[in-house]
Amino acid sequence: MLTAVLTATATITAIAIVAGLLLAYANRRLPADADKLVEQVNELLPQTQCAQCGFPGCRPYAEAIVSSGAKINLCPPGGQDTVQRLADLLGREPLELAAAVPDKSMIALIDEALCIGCMHCRTACPVDAIVGAHQYMHTILAAECTGCGLCLPPCPVDCISMVSAR
C-alpha cells in the first residue's frame, strides 16, 4: 500500500515538473500576448496624441504597430530615440524617422486682440500649451509649445501664427 502511494506521488510530481518546464519554455518561445505587447509599445510612445503619425493617438498607433505591422518610424515627437527603442522591443530593423520633426525653433503665438475664445485651438493642442476659457482670450505657454502647428487649422479667425521661439 505504501509503495502504491509513493509511486502515485512520484508520478504526479514528475508530471507537474514536466508540465512546468513545458510552460516555462512556451512562455519564452511563443510570442507575447498582443495586448501586453501593445501596452509596451504604447509606453514607449510620447503620449502627445498629436496624430502626426497618421493615427488618432498613441494607443491606436501602438495597436497598428503590433497587429498590422505599421512602420515604427512615424512618430515625430518621439524622434529617432523612440524608433530605436521600438526596434529593440519588437526585434525589427531601426529605420530613419519618416515624418518631419516639429520645428522646435518655432512656437505658436496668438494675436490676443483677434482671439474670440472659441476653444478650437486649445482642443487641438496635443500638449496643453494653450490656456484660456470659453469666450475669453487664449494664450500660448511658450515653454510647453512644441511648434507642431496643429492649432493653426481649427482657428476660425486666423489669430494664430508661428514665430521664432527665440
VEXFI-335012 format. One record per residue (C-alpha): residue in three letters; chain; x, y, z. Coordinates in nm, 2 decimals. Layout:
BEGIN
  type  mol      xx      yy      zz
   ALA    A       X       Y       Z
...
//
This chain:
BEGIN
  type  mol      xx      yy      zz
   MET    A    0.00    0.00    0.00
   LEU    A    0.28    0.25    0.09
   THR    A    0.46    0.16   -0.23
   ALA    A    0.15    0.24   -0.43
   VAL    A    0.11    0.58   -0.26
   LEU    A    0.48    0.67   -0.31
   THR    A    0.46    0.56   -0.68
   ALA    A    0.15    0.77   -0.74
   THR    A    0.30    1.07   -0.56
   ALA    A    0.62    1.04   -0.76
   THR    A    0.43    1.01   -1.09
   ILE    A    0.22    1.32   -1.02
   THR    A    0.53    1.51   -0.91
   ALA    A    0.71    1.41   -1.23
   ILE    A    0.41    1.51   -1.44
   ALA    A    0.39    1.85   -1.26
   ILE    A    0.76    1.92   -1.31
   VAL    A    0.75    1.83   -1.69
   ALA    A    0.43    2.04   -1.73
   GLY    A    0.60    2.33   -1.55
   LEU    A    0.91    2.31   -1.77
   LEU    A    0.70    2.30   -2.08
   LEU    A    0.50    2.60   -1.98
   ALA    A    0.82    2.79   -1.89
   TYR    A    0.97    2.70   -2.23
   ALA    A    0.65    2.80   -2.41
   ASN    A    0.64    3.13   -2.23
   ARG    A    0.98    3.22   -2.35
   ARG    A    0.95    3.09   -2.71
   LEU    A    0.59    3.19   -2.81
   PRO    A    0.50    3.54   -2.90
   ALA    A    0.39    3.77   -2.61
   ASP    A    0.03    3.84   -2.56
   ALA    A   -0.07    4.10   -2.81
   ASP    A   -0.24    4.32   -2.55
   LYS    A    0.07    4.32   -2.34
   LEU    A    0.29    4.40   -2.64
   VAL    A    0.06    4.69   -2.73
   GLU    A    0.09    4.82   -2.38
   GLN    A    0.47    4.80   -2.40
   VAL    A    0.48    4.98   -2.74
   ASN    A    0.23    5.24   -2.61
   GLU    A    0.45    5.31   -2.31
   LEU    A    0.75    5.39   -2.54
   LEU    A    0.55    5.65   -2.73
   PRO    A    0.55    6.01   -2.61
   GLN    A    0.17    6.03   -2.54
   THR    A    0.13    6.37   -2.71
   GLN    A   -0.18    6.24   -2.91
   CYS    A   -0.07    6.47   -3.19
   ALA    A   -0.18    6.24   -3.47
   GLN    A    0.13    6.33   -3.68
   CYS    A    0.19    5.96   -3.73
   GLY    A   -0.14    5.93   -3.92
   PHE    A   -0.33    5.76   -3.64
   PRO    A   -0.56    5.94   -3.40
   GLY    A   -0.34    5.89   -3.10
   CYS    A   -0.05    5.69   -2.95
   ARG    A   -0.26    5.39   -2.84
   PRO    A   -0.41    5.34   -3.19
   TYR    A   -0.06    5.37   -3.34
   ALA    A    0.07    5.11   -3.09
   GLU    A   -0.21    4.88   -3.19
   ALA    A   -0.13    4.92   -3.56
   ILE    A    0.24    4.86   -3.50
   VAL    A    0.16    4.53   -3.32
   SER    A   -0.14    4.40   -3.52
   SER    A   -0.08    4.52   -3.87
   GLY    A    0.29    4.58   -3.88
   ALA    A    0.27    4.96   -3.92
   LYS    A    0.61    5.12   -3.96
   ILE    A    0.78    5.21   -3.63
   ASN    A    0.93    5.54   -3.76
   LEU    A    0.62    5.76   -3.79
   CYS    A    0.64    5.95   -3.45
   PRO    A    0.80    6.29   -3.49
   PRO    A    0.76    6.39   -3.12
   GLY    A    0.93    6.07   -3.01
   GLY    A    1.22    6.12   -3.25
   GLN    A    1.49    5.87   -3.35
   ASP    A    1.53    5.75   -2.99
   THR    A    1.17    5.62   -2.99
   VAL    A    1.23    5.44   -3.32
   GLN    A    1.54    5.27   -3.18
   ARG    A    1.35    5.16   -2.86
   LEU    A    1.06    5.03   -3.06
   ALA    A    1.30    4.84   -3.29
   ASP    A    1.48    4.68   -2.99
   LEU    A    1.15    4.58   -2.83
   LEU    A    1.00    4.43   -3.15
   GLY    A    1.31    4.29   -3.30
   ARG    A    1.28    4.50   -3.61
   GLU    A    1.53    4.69   -3.81
   PRO    A    1.55    5.05   -3.69
   LEU    A    1.45    5.29   -3.96
   GLU    A    1.52    5.66   -4.01
   LEU    A    1.24    5.89   -3.88
   ALA    A    0.99    5.92   -4.17
   ALA    A    0.78    6.21   -4.06
   ALA    A    0.90    6.56   -4.03
   VAL    A    1.01    6.65   -3.68
   PRO    A    0.83    6.96   -3.54
   ASP    A    1.04    7.27   -3.57
   LYS    A    1.11    7.35   -3.21
   SER    A    1.27    7.68   -3.31
   MET    A    0.91    7.79   -3.39
   ILE    A    0.62    7.83   -3.15
   ALA    A    0.26    7.94   -3.19
   LEU    A    0.16    8.29   -3.10
   ILE    A   -0.20    8.41   -3.05
   ASP    A   -0.29    8.77   -3.15
   GLU    A   -0.49    8.83   -2.84
   ALA    A   -0.68    9.12   -2.99
   LEU    A   -0.83    8.89   -3.25
   CYS    A   -0.89    8.59   -3.03
   ILE    A   -1.26    8.52   -2.98
   GLY    A   -1.22    8.24   -2.72
   CYS    A   -1.37    7.97   -2.93
   MET    A   -1.15    7.69   -2.77
   HIS    A   -1.08    7.52   -3.11
   CYS    A   -0.71    7.58   -3.08
   ARG    A   -0.70    7.47   -2.72
   THR    A   -0.88    7.14   -2.80
   ALA    A   -0.64    7.07   -3.09
   CYS    A   -0.33    7.13   -2.89
   PRO    A   -0.18    6.78   -2.80
   VAL    A    0.04    6.91   -2.52
   ASP    A   -0.20    7.16   -2.35
   ALA    A    0.02    7.46   -2.43
   ILE    A   -0.28    7.68   -2.48
   VAL    A   -0.46    7.83   -2.18
   GLY    A   -0.79    8.03   -2.17
   ALA    A   -1.15    7.99   -2.11
   HIS    A   -1.46    7.98   -2.34
   GLN    A   -1.54    8.32   -2.47
   TYR    A   -1.22    8.47   -2.32
   MET    A   -0.88    8.54   -2.48
   HIS    A   -0.64    8.25   -2.51
   THR    A   -0.26    8.25   -2.49
   ILE    A    0.03    8.01   -2.56
   LEU    A    0.26    7.88   -2.29
   ALA    A    0.58    7.91   -2.48
   ALA    A    0.77    7.67   -2.27
   GLU    A    0.51    7.39   -2.34
   CYS    A    0.46    7.46   -2.72
   THR    A    0.63    7.20   -2.94
   GLY    A    0.58    7.40   -3.26
   CYS    A    0.36    7.13   -3.42
   GLY    A    0.12    7.38   -3.57
   LEU    A   -0.19    7.17   -3.50
   CYS    A   -0.36    7.47   -3.35
   LEU    A   -0.35    7.67   -3.68
   PRO    A   -0.61    7.49   -3.89
   PRO    A   -0.90    7.49   -3.64
   CYS    A   -0.88    7.87   -3.56
   PRO    A   -1.18    8.04   -3.73
   VAL    A   -1.03    8.39   -3.71
   ASP    A   -0.67    8.31   -3.81
   CYS    A   -0.53    8.48   -3.50
   ILE    A   -0.25    8.22   -3.45
   SER    A    0.08    8.24   -3.62
   MET    A    0.41    8.06   -3.59
   VAL    A    0.70    8.27   -3.47
   SER    A    1.06    8.22   -3.37
   ALA    A    1.10    8.07   -3.02
   ARG    A    1.40    8.29   -2.95
//
